[in-house]
Amino acid sequence: MQLKTILNRVQKFKSFVYKSVRWTGSQESPELEVEIVERSNGKPVCSGCGCRRPGYDRRPERRFEFVPLWGIKVFLVYAPRRVDCPDCGVRVELMPWAIGKRPLTKAYGWFLAGWAKRLSWKEVAEVFRTSWESVFRSVEMAVEWGRAHQDLKGVQAIGIDEIAWKKGHRYLTLVYQIDSHCKRLLWIGEARKAKTLLRFFRWFGAQRSQELKYVCSDMWKPYLKVIARKAAQAVHVLDRFHIMAHFSKALDEVRAGEVKELKAKGYEPVLTKTRWLLLRRPENLSDKQESKLAELLQYNLRSVRAYLLKEEFQFFWNYVSPWWAGQFLDKWSTKTMRSKIEPMKKVARMLRGHRTLLLNWFHAKGQLSSGVVEGFNTKVKLTSRKSFGFRTFRGAEIALYHALGALPEPELTHRFC
Ligand SMILES: [Zn+2]
């Protein structure tokens, strides 16, 4: 059987034929070149408008990298024609295997993009002896295609999250669909300003925004304002994950201040290495950690009192009735305001200030699962680590859409991976 027979089976083009196959490259890294020619009766297609146009001239041969065979690099070789198009002028013809001006074939692009879901981009480049740039371009192509073809019908619940990236205070705004039937990353924006989220709503469209039933977010003011304006009909829920993150931050602050204070007074370092004891839920501690926590709780420390206030607040989420949850919230806030622990008082003031939105959690109960936004947050951090932190916004965007966007792929006659 000839290589051409296999090629015709996995990837056949209507207006082109495979001609000769030849060896090139060196002894150590052999390559195969597959020559492509147009069918004699076919007029070239303009890459601008997609219409058949008269030929103008022919450009020099170009090589397009194809899926490797048994560790041998494979290239399609073709000398593209230019068309004389009355609408677009003189243009290079449309080549169905090519991705714009890139030196990769679509098949190879989808192949690399497929592997880039399983491995880091660097690993993909190493395994297939190609450049990081090629992998990036392939994923970019897959993301562009997927974003252009994704179905945005029926989105009822969205979650808004932000993550810090790069050094300093730089953020990305992420919007997820968190419906029970479909969970995916919908949109990414640079920064976390009101303007950023407004851009999401512009992209999402007024019609779809009006059809949203639930919006989940942090207490970040610019977001709150935009949500109230753009999706006023939706039940706006402050999600548990973000609220508990504020507690962790406050607890960290209390503990750090107290450690310093105790040290200055020359007390024994009871608080060293207790950070995780205080931040984790008790049920997630090991036996050893648990006994250490029990010991720590005997001290009348601000950190301990703050910890107990945090743990007490966890009961809030178990309520069913919004009214009783509200009663609990009020009692807890009053108690905390008397605690003289400033970072905790700040949390209490913040929660009181957002009482209505906070209680919306109970109105939406059963409709939203609290873990979704948190789960995505973890995955985003994981993706970032796999790409060695995102160096550019474009890189971050492409990597995250590819990993979390649940983007569609075209139907191919043959799947190479
Ligand atoms: Zn044209």
Boltz pocket constraint, residues with backbone or C-beta under 6 A from the ligand:
constraints:
  - pocket:
      binder: B
      contacts: [[A, 46], [A, 47], [A, 48], [A, 49], [A, 50], [A, 51], [A, 85], [A, 86], [A, 87], [A, 88], [A, 89], [A, 91]]
      max_distance: 6.0
